[in-house]
Structures are given as structure tokens and as C-alpha cells.
Amino acid sequence: MKTFNMLLSSINDVKDFVNTVSKYDFDVDLTSGRYVVDAKSIMGIFSLDLSKPIKVEVHSDDAEAFMAEIDKFIIK
């Protein structure tokens, strides 16, 4: 499992992120405060506070391709 923080600052960022996550068959959870949502749910993501960084949990040990695709959203 990999954990990191990211920021989705626009509607297009959310759409691009969901489209990317949906291509993979492992689970990805997003956490904001006490709320946890499935990263493949666009409605779930919009229920989070997107003005703050979001904690991402990738439930896979083989996620290098996924990480490379979403690199632009990751806070370094």
C-alpha cells in the first residue's frame, strides 16, 4: 500500500483523476478529515473539501504506472 497527499484544484483535475483511477483494477481511497471515499467515485470526491490536500491510499504494491500518471496532482 502507498500513501501520499495530493491536491485537485479544478473540476477538470477531478475528472482527469477519476478517469485515470478507473483504468486500474486495484482500490484507491481518498481521505479528507474523517471522510473516506472511493477514488473512482466522482460524486464522492466532490463531497470532500477540495481546498485542502487529500490523503490518497493506493491498495496495491504494483502501482508505479498509476503513480506516474497522477504525478501532476501529487504534493511533493
PDB file with SEQRES, HELIX, SHEET and CRYST1 records, atoms N, CA, C and O in Angstrom:
SEQRES   1 A   76  MET LYS THR PHE ASN MET LEU LEU SER SER ILE ASN ASP          
SEQRES   2 A   76  VAL LYS ASP PHE VAL ASN THR VAL SER LYS TYR ASP PHE          
SEQRES   3 A   76  ASP VAL ASP LEU THR SER GLY ARG TYR VAL VAL ASP ALA          
SEQRES   4 A   76  LYS SER ILE MET GLY ILE PHE SER LEU ASP LEU SER LYS          
SEQRES   5 A   76  PRO ILE LYS VAL GLU VAL HIS SER ASP ASP ALA GLU ALA          
SEQRES   6 A   76  PHE MET ALA GLU ILE ASP LYS PHE ILE ILE LYS                  
HELIX    1 AA1 ILE A   11  SER A   22  1                                  12    
HELIX    2 AA2 ILE A   42  PHE A   46  1                                   5    
HELIX    3 AA3 GLU A   64  GLU A   69  1                                   6    
HELIX    4 AA4 ASP A   71  PHE A   73  5                                   3    
SHEET    1 AA1 4 LYS A   2  MET A   6  0                                        
SHEET    2 AA1 4 ILE A  54  VAL A  58 -1                                        
SHEET    3 AA1 4 VAL A  28  SER A  32 -1                                        
SHEET    4 AA1 4 TYR A  35  ASP A  38 -1                                        
CRYST1    1.000    1.000    1.000  90.00  90.00  90.00 P 1           1          
ATOM      1  N   MET A   1       0.848  -1.181   0.000  1.00  0.00           N  
ATOM      2  CA  MET A   1       0.000   0.000   0.000  1.00  0.00           C  
ATOM      3  C   MET A   1       0.888   1.238   0.000  1.00  0.00           C  
ATOM      4  O   MET A   1       1.899   1.285   0.702  1.00  0.00           O  
ATOM      5  N   LYS A   2       0.513   2.224  -0.779  1.00  0.00           N  
ATOM      6  CA  LYS A   2       1.226   3.501  -0.840  1.00  0.00           C  
ATOM      7  C   LYS A   2       0.299   4.600  -0.349  1.00  0.00           C  
ATOM      8  O   LYS A   2      -0.899   4.590  -0.630  1.00  0.00           O  
ATOM      9  N   THR A   3       0.872   5.557   0.394  1.00  0.00           N  
ATOM     10  CA  THR A   3       0.099   6.683   0.912  1.00  0.00           C  
ATOM     11  C   THR A   3       0.838   7.978   0.586  1.00  0.00           C  
ATOM     12  O   THR A   3       2.053   8.077   0.761  1.00  0.00           O  
ATOM     13  N   PHE A   4       0.082   8.971   0.107  1.00  0.00           N  
ATOM     14  CA  PHE A   4       0.655  10.279  -0.203  1.00  0.00           C  
ATOM     15  C   PHE A   4      -0.459  11.312  -0.211  1.00  0.00           C  
ATOM     16  O   PHE A   4      -1.635  10.961  -0.118  1.00  0.00           O  
ATOM     17  N   ASN A   5      -0.094  12.587  -0.321  1.00  0.00           N  
ATOM     18  CA  ASN A   5      -1.077  13.669  -0.384  1.00  0.00           C  
ATOM     19  C   ASN A   5      -1.106  14.246  -1.790  1.00  0.00           C  
ATOM     20  O   ASN A   5      -0.096  14.282  -2.492  1.00  0.00           O  
ATOM     21  N   MET A   6      -2.298  14.699  -2.182  1.00  0.00           N  
ATOM     22  CA  MET A   6      -2.437  15.338  -3.495  1.00  0.00           C  
ATOM     23  C   MET A   6      -3.443  16.476  -3.400  1.00  0.00           C  
ATOM     24  O   MET A   6      -4.166  16.610  -2.413  1.00  0.00           O  
ATOM     25  N   LEU A   7      -3.473  17.286  -4.440  1.00  0.00           N  
ATOM     26  CA  LEU A   7      -4.393  18.411  -4.495  1.00  0.00           C  
ATOM     27  C   LEU A   7      -5.096  18.405  -5.846  1.00  0.00           C  
ATOM     28  O   LEU A   7      -4.451  18.374  -6.894  1.00  0.00           O  
ATOM     29  N   LEU A   8      -6.427  18.437  -5.810  1.00  0.00           N  
ATOM     30  CA  LEU A   8      -7.245  18.536  -7.023  1.00  0.00           C  
ATOM     31  C   LEU A   8      -7.868  19.926  -6.999  1.00  0.00           C  
ATOM     32  O   LEU A   8      -8.792  20.185  -6.229  1.00  0.00           O  
ATOM     33  N   SER A   9      -7.359  20.817  -7.846  1.00  0.00           N  
ATOM     34  CA  SER A   9      -7.746  22.225  -7.728  1.00  0.00           C  
ATOM     35  C   SER A   9      -8.847  22.671  -8.693  1.00  0.00           C  
ATOM     36  O   SER A   9      -9.321  23.803  -8.599  1.00  0.00           O  
ATOM     37  N   SER A  10      -9.260  21.807  -9.614  1.00  0.00           N  
ATOM     38  CA  SER A  10     -10.323  22.209 -10.542  1.00  0.00           C  
ATOM     39  C   SER A  10     -11.205  21.010 -10.889  1.00  0.00           C  
ATOM     40  O   SER A  10     -10.869  19.863 -10.594  1.00  0.00           O  
ATOM     41  N   ILE A  11     -12.327  21.301 -11.515  1.00  0.00           N  
ATOM     42  CA  ILE A  11     -13.248  20.248 -11.944  1.00  0.00           C  
ATOM     43  C   ILE A  11     -12.567  19.332 -12.959  1.00  0.00           C  
ATOM     44  O   ILE A  11     -12.753  18.116 -12.925  1.00  0.00           O  
ATOM     45  N   ASN A  12     -11.783  19.912 -13.853  1.00  0.00           N  
ATOM     46  CA  ASN A  12     -11.070  19.104 -14.844  1.00  0.00           C  
ATOM     47  C   ASN A  12     -10.040  18.191 -14.190  1.00  0.00           C  
ATOM     48  O   ASN A  12      -9.832  17.066 -14.644  1.00  0.00           O  
ATOM     49  N   ASP A  13      -9.385  18.672 -13.114  1.00  0.00           N  
ATOM     50  CA  ASP A  13      -8.445  17.820 -12.379  1.00  0.00           C  
ATOM     51  C   ASP A  13      -9.167  16.605 -11.811  1.00  0.00           C  
ATOM     52  O   ASP A  13      -8.663  15.485 -11.904  1.00  0.00           O  
ATOM     53  N   VAL A  14     -10.340  16.814 -11.224  1.00  0.00           N  
ATOM     54  CA  VAL A  14     -11.115  15.715 -10.645  1.00  0.00           C  
ATOM     55  C   VAL A  14     -11.506  14.727 -11.742  1.00  0.00           C  
ATOM     56  O   VAL A  14     -11.373  13.515 -11.569  1.00  0.00           O  
ATOM     57  N   LYS A  15     -11.982  15.242 -12.855  1.00  0.00           N  
ATOM     58  CA  LYS A  15     -12.397  14.379 -13.974  1.00  0.00           C  
ATOM     59  C   LYS A  15     -11.216  13.568 -14.499  1.00  0.00           C  
ATOM     60  O   LYS A  15     -11.345  12.363 -14.713  1.00  0.00           O  
ATOM     61  N   ASP A  16     -10.071  14.206 -14.707  1.00  0.00           N  
ATOM     62  CA  ASP A  16      -8.883  13.506 -15.199  1.00  0.00           C  
ATOM     63  C   ASP A  16      -8.415  12.453 -14.202  1.00  0.00           C  
ATOM     64  O   ASP A  16      -8.030  11.351 -14.592  1.00  0.00           O  
ATOM     65  N   PHE A  17      -8.448  12.794 -12.904  1.00  0.00           N  
ATOM     66  CA  PHE A  17      -8.023  11.854 -11.875  1.00  0.00           C  
ATOM     67  C   PHE A  17      -8.934  10.623 -11.846  1.00  0.00           C  
ATOM     68  O   PHE A  17      -8.442   9.495 -11.806  1.00  0.00           O  
ATOM     69  N   VAL A  18     -10.247  10.824 -11.866  1.00  0.00           N  
ATOM     70  CA  VAL A  18     -11.198   9.702 -11.834  1.00  0.00           C  
ATOM     71  C   VAL A  18     -11.029   8.824 -13.080  1.00  0.00           C  
ATOM     72  O   VAL A  18     -11.065   7.598 -12.975  1.00  0.00           O  
ATOM     73  N   ASN A  19     -10.849   9.427 -14.242  1.00  0.00           N  
ATOM     74  CA  ASN A  19     -10.644   8.651 -15.465  1.00  0.00           C  
ATOM     75  C   ASN A  19      -9.373   7.805 -15.374  1.00  0.00           C  
ATOM     76  O   ASN A  19      -9.351   6.666 -15.840  1.00  0.00           O  
ATOM     77  N   THR A  20      -8.327   8.353 -14.781  1.00  0.00           N  
ATOM     78  CA  THR A  20      -7.076   7.616 -14.620  1.00  0.00           C  
ATOM     79  C   THR A  20      -7.234   6.465 -13.636  1.00  0.00           C  
ATOM     80  O   THR A  20      -6.822   5.342 -13.927  1.00  0.00           O  
ATOM     81  N   VAL A  21      -7.823   6.732 -12.479  1.00  0.00           N  
ATOM     82  CA  VAL A  21      -8.004   5.702 -11.450  1.00  0.00           C  
ATOM     83  C   VAL A  21      -8.886   4.570 -11.970  1.00  0.00           C  
ATOM     84  O   VAL A  21      -8.648   3.404 -11.656  1.00  0.00           O  
ATOM     85  N   SER A  22      -9.889   4.902 -12.753  1.00  0.00           N  
ATOM     86  CA  SER A  22     -10.840   3.898 -13.236  1.00  0.00           C  
ATOM     87  C   SER A  22     -10.202   2.884 -14.186  1.00  0.00           C  
ATOM     88  O   SER A  22     -10.764   1.812 -14.405  1.00  0.00           O  
ATOM     89  N   LYS A  23      -9.049   3.203 -14.746  1.00  0.00           N  
ATOM     90  CA  LYS A  23      -8.363   2.273 -15.643  1.00  0.00           C  
ATOM     91  C   LYS A  23      -7.714   1.116 -14.894  1.00  0.00           C  
ATOM     92  O   LYS A  23      -7.380   0.096 -15.496  1.00  0.00           O  
ATOM     93  N   TYR A  24      -7.533   1.267 -13.587  1.00  0.00           N  
ATOM     94  CA  TYR A  24      -6.825   0.257 -12.795  1.00  0.00           C  
ATOM     95  C   TYR A  24      -7.812  -0.549 -11.955  1.00  0.00           C  
ATOM     96  O   TYR A  24      -8.844  -0.031 -11.529  1.00  0.00           O  
ATOM     97  N   ASP A  25      -7.484  -1.831 -11.721  1.00  0.00           N  
ATOM     98  CA  ASP A  25      -8.425  -2.687 -11.010  1.00  0.00           C  
ATOM     99  C   ASP A  25      -8.159  -2.793  -9.511  1.00  0.00           C  
ATOM    100  O   ASP A  25      -8.848  -3.551  -8.829  1.00  0.00           O  
ATOM    101  N   PHE A  26      -7.185  -2.062  -8.976  1.00  0.00           N  
ATOM    102  CA  PHE A  26      -6.987  -2.050  -7.526  1.00  0.00           C  
ATOM    103  C   PHE A  26      -7.767  -0.900  -6.904  1.00  0.00           C  
ATOM    104  O   PHE A  26      -8.202   0.017  -7.600  1.00  0.00           O  
ATOM    105  N   ASP A  27      -7.941  -0.959  -5.583  1.00  0.00           N  
ATOM    106  CA  ASP A  27      -8.709   0.068  -4.872  1.00  0.00           C  
ATOM    107  C   ASP A  27      -7.829   1.254  -4.510  1.00  0.00           C  
ATOM    108  O   ASP A  27      -6.653   1.101  -4.180  1.00  0.00           O  
ATOM    109  N   VAL A  28      -8.426   2.446  -4.581  1.00  0.00           N  
ATOM    110  CA  VAL A  28      -7.769   3.674  -4.156  1.00  0.00           C  
ATOM    111  C   VAL A  28      -8.772   4.434  -3.304  1.00  0.00           C  
ATOM    112  O   VAL A  28      -9.896   4.685  -3.739  1.00  0.00           O  
ATOM    113  N   ASP A  29      -8.369   4.802  -2.086  1.00  0.00           N  
ATOM    114  CA  ASP A  29      -9.242   5.553  -1.184  1.00  0.00           C  
ATOM    115  C   ASP A  29      -8.701   6.964  -1.010  1.00  0.00           C  
ATOM    116  O   ASP A  29      -7.490   7.182  -0.993  1.00  0.00           O  
ATOM    117  N   LEU A  30      -9.617   7.917  -0.882  1.00  0.00           N  
ATOM    118  CA  LEU A  30      -9.258   9.305  -0.601  1.00  0.00           C  
ATOM    119  C   LEU A  30      -9.803   9.670   0.779  1.00  0.00           C  
ATOM    120  O   LEU A  30     -10.947   9.357   1.106  1.00  0.00           O  
ATOM    121  N   THR A  31      -8.972  10.332   1.582  1.00  0.00           N  
ATOM    122  CA  THR A  31      -9.366  10.718   2.931  1.00  0.00           C  
ATOM    123  C   THR A  31      -9.209  12.219   3.092  1.00  0.00           C  
ATOM    124  O   THR A  31      -8.164  12.788   2.773  1.00  0.00           O  
ATOM    125  N   SER A  32     -10.261  12.851   3.592  1.00  0.00           N  
ATOM    126  CA  SER A  32     -10.230  14.277   3.916  1.00  0.00           C  
ATOM    127  C   SER A  32     -10.930  14.438   5.256  1.00  0.00           C  
ATOM    128  O   SER A  32     -12.145  14.261   5.356  1.00  0.00           O  
ATOM    129  N   GLY A  33     -10.160  14.774   6.286  1.00  0.00           N  
ATOM    130  CA  GLY A  33     -10.739  14.841   7.624  1.00  0.00           C  
ATOM    131  C   GLY A  33     -11.161  13.458   8.060  1.00  0.00           C  
ATOM    132  O   GLY A  33     -10.351  12.531   8.062  1.00  0.00           O  
ATOM    133  N   ARG A  34     -12.432  13.306   8.434  1.00  0.00           N  
ATOM    134  CA  ARG A  34     -12.912  11.987   8.854  1.00  0.00           C  
ATOM    135  C   ARG A  34     -13.678  11.256   7.758  1.00  0.00           C  
ATOM    136  O   ARG A  34     -14.267  10.205   8.011  1.00  0.00           O  
ATOM    137  N   TYR A  35     -13.675  11.795   6.558  1.00  0.00           N  
ATOM    138  CA  TYR A  35     -14.394  11.182   5.439  1.00  0.00           C  
ATOM    139  C   TYR A  35     -13.447  10.389   4.549  1.00  0.00           C  
ATOM    140  O   TYR A  35     -12.361  10.857   4.209  1.00  0.00           O  
ATOM    141  N   VAL A  36     -13.870   9.188   4.178  1.00  0.00           N  
ATOM    142  CA  VAL A  36     -13.112   8.339   3.262  1.00  0.00           C  
ATOM    143  C   VAL A  36     -14.034   7.971   2.108  1.00  0.00           C  
ATOM    144  O   VAL A  36     -15.143   7.482   2.326  1.00  0.00           O  
ATOM    145  N   VAL A  37     -13.574   8.206   0.869  1.00  0.00           N  
ATOM    146  CA  VAL A  37     -14.390   7.874  -0.306  1.00  0.00           C  
ATOM    147  C   VAL A  37     -13.555   7.064  -1.299  1.00  0.00           C  
ATOM    148  O   VAL A  37     -12.324   7.094  -1.274  1.00  0.00           O  
ATOM    149  N   ASP A  38     -14.249   6.350  -2.158  1.00  0.00           N  
ATOM    150  CA  ASP A  38     -13.621   5.598  -3.236  1.00  0.00           C  
ATOM    151  C   ASP A  38     -13.153   6.600  -4.300  1.00  0.00           C  
ATOM    152  O   ASP A  38     -13.924   7.457  -4.733  1.00  0.00           O  
ATOM    153  N   ALA A  39     -11.893   6.488  -4.716  1.00  0.00           N  
ATOM    154  CA  ALA A  39     -11.332   7.434  -5.691  1.00  0.00           C  
ATOM    155  C   ALA A  39     -11.965   7.287  -7.071  1.00  0.00           C  
ATOM    156  O   ALA A  39     -11.789   8.164  -7.917  1.00  0.00           O  
ATOM    157  N   LYS A  40     -12.693   6.207  -7.318  1.00  0.00           N  
ATOM    158  CA  LYS A  40     -13.352   6.016  -8.611  1.00  0.00           C  
ATOM    159  C   LYS A  40     -14.734   6.658  -8.646  1.00  0.00           C  
ATOM    160  O   LYS A  40     -15.424   6.593  -9.664  1.00  0.00           O  
ATOM    161  N   SER A  41     -15.142   7.279  -7.536  1.00  0.00           N  
ATOM    162  CA  SER A  41     -16.453   7.911  -7.442  1.00  0.00           C  
ATOM    163  C   SER A  41     -16.314   9.425  -7.566  1.00  0.00           C  
ATOM    164  O   SER A  41     -15.829  10.091  -6.651  1.00  0.00           O  
ATOM    165  N   ILE A  42     -16.739   9.957  -8.700  1.00  0.00           N  
ATOM    166  CA  ILE A  42     -16.622  11.402  -8.910  1.00  0.00           C  
ATOM    167  C   ILE A  42     -17.513  12.176  -7.926  1.00  0.00           C  
ATOM    168  O   ILE A  42     -17.135  13.250  -7.457  1.00  0.00           O  
ATOM    169  N   MET A  43     -18.684  11.630  -7.619  1.00  0.00           N  
ATOM    170  CA  MET A  43     -19.567  12.288  -6.637  1.00  0.00           C  
ATOM    171  C   MET A  43     -18.948  12.241  -5.240  1.00  0.00           C  
ATOM    172  O   MET A  43     -19.058  13.198  -4.474  1.00  0.00           O  
ATOM    173  N   GLY A  44     -18.303  11.130  -4.919  1.00  0.00           N  
ATOM    174  CA  GLY A  44     -17.631  11.024  -3.631  1.00  0.00           C  
ATOM    175  C   GLY A  44     -16.524  12.053  -3.481  1.00  0.00           C  
ATOM    176  O   GLY A  44     -16.378  12.663  -2.422  1.00  0.00           O  
ATOM    177  N   ILE A  45     -15.744  12.246  -4.534  1.00  0.00           N  
ATOM    178  CA  ILE A  45     -14.657  13.230  -4.486  1.00  0.00           C  
ATOM    179  C   ILE A  45     -15.210  14.634  -4.308  1.00  0.00           C  
ATOM    180  O   ILE A  45     -14.648  15.425  -3.550  1.00  0.00           O  
ATOM    181  N   PHE A  46     -16.302  14.958  -4.994  1.00  0.00           N  
ATOM    182  CA  PHE A  46     -16.878  16.293  -4.856  1.00  0.00           C  
ATOM    183  C   PHE A  46     -17.495  16.529  -3.483  1.00  0.00           C  
ATOM    184  O   PHE A  46     -17.781  17.672  -3.127  1.00  0.00           O  
ATOM    185  N   SER A  47     -17.707  15.455  -2.696  1.00  0.00           N  
ATOM    186  CA  SER A  47     -18.219  15.638  -1.340  1.00  0.00           C  
ATOM    187  C   SER A  47     -17.103  15.993  -0.360  1.00  0.00           C  
ATOM    188  O   SER A  47     -17.379  16.339   0.789  1.00  0.00           O  
ATOM    189  N   LEU A  48     -15.843  15.911  -0.800  1.00  0.00           N  
ATOM    190  CA  LEU A  48     -14.706  16.238   0.062  1.00  0.00           C  
ATOM    191  C   LEU A  48     -14.372  17.721  -0.027  1.00  0.00           C  
ATOM    192  O   LEU A  48     -14.807  18.414  -0.947  1.00  0.00           O  
ATOM    193  N   ASP A  49     -13.592  18.198   0.944  1.00  0.00           N  
ATOM    194  CA  ASP A  49     -13.104  19.581   0.935  1.00  0.00           C  
ATOM    195  C   ASP A  49     -11.891  19.641   0.011  1.00  0.00           C  
ATOM    196  O   ASP A  49     -10.787  19.281   0.420  1.00  0.00           O  
ATOM    197  N   LEU A  50     -12.080  20.086  -1.216  1.00  0.00           N  
ATOM    198  CA  LEU A  50     -11.012  20.089  -2.217  1.00  0.00           C  
ATOM    199  C   LEU A  50     -10.077  21.290  -2.093  1.00  0.00           C  
ATOM    200  O   LEU A  50      -9.123  21.407  -2.863  1.00  0.00           O  
ATOM    201  N   SER A  51     -10.333  22.181  -1.138  1.00  0.00           N  
ATOM    202  CA  SER A  51      -9.438  23.322  -0.942  1.00  0.00           C  
ATOM    203  C   SER A  51      -8.202  22.931  -0.139  1.00  0.00           C  
ATOM    204  O   SER A  51      -7.249  23.705  -0.048  1.00  0.00           O  
ATOM    205  N   LYS A  52      -8.215  21.731   0.442  1.00  0.00           N  
ATOM    206  CA  LYS A  52      -7.091  21.246   1.242  1.00  0.00           C  
ATOM    207  C   LYS A  52      -6.512  19.993   0.587  1.00  0.00           C  
ATOM    208  O   LYS A  52      -7.193  19.335  -0.199  1.00  0.00           O  
ATOM    209  N   PRO A  53      -5.261  19.659   0.907  1.00  0.00           N  
ATOM    210  CA  PRO A  53      -4.690  18.410   0.376  1.00  0.00           C  
ATOM    211  C   PRO A  53      -5.507  17.197   0.815  1.00  0.00           C  
ATOM    212  O   PRO A  53      -6.073  17.179   1.908  1.00  0.00           O  
ATOM    213  N   ILE A  54      -5.559  16.196  -0.044  1.00  0.00           N  
ATOM    214  CA  ILE A  54      -6.309  14.967   0.202  1.00  0.00           C  
ATOM    215  C   ILE A  54      -5.309  13.822   0.360  1.00  0.00           C  
ATOM    216  O   ILE A  54      -4.360  13.696  -0.415  1.00  0.00           O  
ATOM    217  N   LYS A  55      -5.538  12.998   1.369  1.00  0.00           N  
ATOM    218  CA  LYS A  55      -4.681  11.824   1.583  1.00  0.00           C  
ATOM    219  C   LYS A  55      -5.151  10.708   0.661  1.00  0.00           C  
ATOM    220  O   LYS A  55      -6.342  10.404   0.600  1.00  0.00           O  
ATOM    221  N   VAL A  56      -4.212  10.100  -0.053  1.00  0.00           N  
ATOM    222  CA  VAL A  56      -4.509   9.031  -1.004  1.00  0.00           C  
ATOM    223  C   VAL A  56      -3.893   7.732  -0.496  1.00  0.00           C  
ATOM    224  O   VAL A  56      -2.726   7.703  -0.105  1.00  0.00           O  
ATOM    225  N   GLU A  57      -4.685   6.653  -0.502  1.00  0.00           N  
ATOM    226  CA  GLU A  57      -4.179   5.321  -0.144  1.00  0.00           C  
ATOM    227  C   GLU A  57      -4.399   4.403  -1.334  1.00  0.00           C  
ATOM    228  O   GLU A  57      -5.535   4.119  -1.715  1.00  0.00           O  
ATOM    229  N   VAL A  58      -3.294   3.942  -1.916  1.00  0.00           N  
ATOM    230  CA  VAL A  58      -3.347   3.027  -3.050  1.00  0.00           C  
ATOM    231  C   VAL A  58      -3.158   1.615  -2.511  1.00  0.00           C  
ATOM    232  O   VAL A  58      -2.117   1.309  -1.931  1.00  0.00           O  
ATOM    233  N   HIS A  59      -4.150   0.755  -2.696  1.00  0.00           N  
ATOM    234  CA  HIS A  59      -4.115  -0.607  -2.168  1.00  0.00           C  
ATOM    235  C   HIS A  59      -3.534  -1.575  -3.194  1.00  0.00           C  
ATOM    236  O   HIS A  59      -4.203  -2.494  -3.666  1.00  0.00           O  
ATOM    237  N   SER A  60      -2.258  -1.334  -3.524  1.00  0.00           N  
ATOM    238  CA  SER A  60      -1.543  -2.193  -4.463  1.00  0.00           C  
ATOM    239  C   SER A  60      -0.049  -1.979  -4.270  1.00  0.00           C  
ATOM    240  O   SER A  60       0.396  -0.870  -3.975  1.00  0.00           O  
ATOM    241  N   ASP A  61       0.717  -3.044  -4.436  1.00  0.00           N  
ATOM    242  CA  ASP A  61       2.172  -2.914  -4.365  1.00  0.00           C  
ATOM    243  C   ASP A  61       2.774  -2.668  -5.744  1.00  0.00           C  
ATOM    244  O   ASP A  61       3.959  -2.357  -5.859  1.00  0.00           O  
ATOM    245  N   ASP A  62       1.971  -2.806  -6.778  1.00  0.00           N  
ATOM    246  CA  ASP A  62       2.440  -2.648  -8.149  1.00  0.00           C  
ATOM    247  C   ASP A  62       1.712  -1.470  -8.800  1.00  0.00           C  
ATOM    248  O   ASP A  62       0.898  -1.650  -9.706  1.00  0.00           O  
ATOM    249  N   ALA A  63       2.019  -0.270  -8.324  1.00  0.00           N  
ATOM    250  CA  ALA A  63       1.271   0.908  -8.776  1.00  0.00           C  
ATOM    251  C   ALA A  63       2.161   1.971  -9.419  1.00  0.00           C  
ATOM    252  O   ALA A  63       1.791   3.144  -9.453  1.00  0.00           O  
ATOM    253  N   GLU A  64       3.314   1.579  -9.921  1.00  0.00           N  
ATOM    254  CA  GLU A  64       4.239   2.569 -10.491  1.00  0.00           C  
ATOM    255  C   GLU A  64       3.641   3.291 -11.701  1.00  0.00           C  
ATOM    256  O   GLU A  64       3.796   4.505 -11.835  1.00  0.00           O  
ATOM    257  N   ALA A  65       2.959   2.553 -12.580  1.00  0.00           N  
ATOM    258  CA  ALA A  65       2.351   3.179 -13.766  1.00  0.00           C  
ATOM    259  C   ALA A  65       1.270   4.166 -13.345  1.00  0.00           C  
ATOM    260  O   ALA A  65       1.168   5.259 -13.903  1.00  0.00           O  
ATOM    261  N   PHE A  66       0.467   3.781 -12.364  1.00  0.00           N  
ATOM    262  CA  PHE A  66      -0.577   4.668 -11.849  1.00  0.00           C  
ATOM    263  C   PHE A  66       0.042   5.928 -11.244  1.00  0.00           C  
ATOM    264  O   PHE A  66      -0.418   7.039 -11.506  1.00  0.00           O  
ATOM    265  N   MET A  67       1.083   5.750 -10.438  1.00  0.00           N  
ATOM    266  CA  MET A  67       1.742   6.894  -9.787  1.00  0.00           C  
ATOM    267  C   MET A  67       2.312   7.854 -10.836  1.00  0.00           C  
ATOM    268  O   MET A  67       2.246   9.071 -10.665  1.00  0.00           O  
ATOM    269  N   ALA A  68       2.863   7.314 -11.906  1.00  0.00           N  
ATOM    270  CA  ALA A  68       3.415   8.160 -12.966  1.00  0.00           C  
ATOM    271  C   ALA A  68       2.320   8.970 -13.650  1.00  0.00           C  
ATOM    272  O   ALA A  68       2.536  10.126 -14.014  1.00  0.00           O  
ATOM    273  N   GLU A  69       1.145   8.366 -13.824  1.00  0.00           N  
ATOM    274  CA  GLU A  69       0.038   9.068 -14.496  1.00  0.00           C  
ATOM    275  C   GLU A  69      -0.544  10.191 -13.656  1.00  0.00           C  
ATOM    276  O   GLU A  69      -0.984  11.202 -14.204  1.00  0.00           O  
ATOM    277  N   ILE A  70      -0.555  10.036 -12.326  1.00  0.00           N  
ATOM    278  CA  ILE A  70      -1.163  11.067 -11.475  1.00  0.00           C  
ATOM    279  C   ILE A  70      -0.118  11.970 -10.826  1.00  0.00           C  
ATOM    280  O   ILE A  70      -0.437  12.718  -9.902  1.00  0.00           O  
ATOM    281  N   ASP A  71       1.119  11.906 -11.295  1.00  0.00           N  
ATOM    282  CA  ASP A  71       2.214  12.668 -10.702  1.00  0.00           C  
ATOM    283  C   ASP A  71       1.925  14.172 -10.628  1.00  0.00           C  
ATOM    284  O   ASP A  71       2.379  14.842  -9.700  1.00  0.00           O  
ATOM    285  N   LYS A  72       1.183  14.701 -11.589  1.00  0.00           N  
ATOM    286  CA  LYS A  72       0.913  16.148 -11.612  1.00  0.00           C  
ATOM    287  C   LYS A  72       0.018  16.596 -10.439  1.00  0.00           C  
ATOM    288  O   LYS A  72      -0.020  17.786 -10.126  1.00  0.00           O  
ATOM    289  N   PHE A  73      -0.695  15.670  -9.792  1.00  0.00           N  
ATOM    290  CA  PHE A  73      -1.565  16.021  -8.675  1.00  0.00           C  
ATOM    291  C   PHE A  73      -0.877  15.840  -7.322  1.00  0.00           C  
ATOM    292  O   PHE A  73      -1.352  16.369  -6.317  1.00  0.00           O  
ATOM    293  N   ILE A  74       0.229  15.103  -7.281  1.00  0.00           N  
ATOM    294  CA  ILE A  74       0.898  14.754  -6.018  1.00  0.00           C  
ATOM    295  C   ILE A  74       1.636  15.956  -5.457  1.00  0.00           C  
ATOM    296  O   ILE A  74       2.323  16.674  -6.183  1.00  0.00           O  
ATOM    297  N   ILE A  75       1.485  16.167  -4.147  1.00  0.00           N  
ATOM    298  CA  ILE A  75       2.218  17.227  -3.453  1.00  0.00           C  
ATOM    299  C   ILE A  75       3.550  16.655  -3.023  1.00  0.00           C  
ATOM    300  O   ILE A  75       3.609  15.650  -2.315  1.00  0.00           O  
ATOM    301  N   LYS A  76       4.622  17.304  -3.456  1.00  0.00           N  
ATOM    302  CA  LYS A  76       5.964  16.794  -3.139  1.00  0.00           C  
ATOM    303  C   LYS A  76       6.615  17.612  -2.047  1.00  0.00           C  
ATOM    304  O   LYS A  76       7.746  17.327  -1.653  1.00  0.00           O  
TER     305      LYS A  76                                                      
END                                                                             
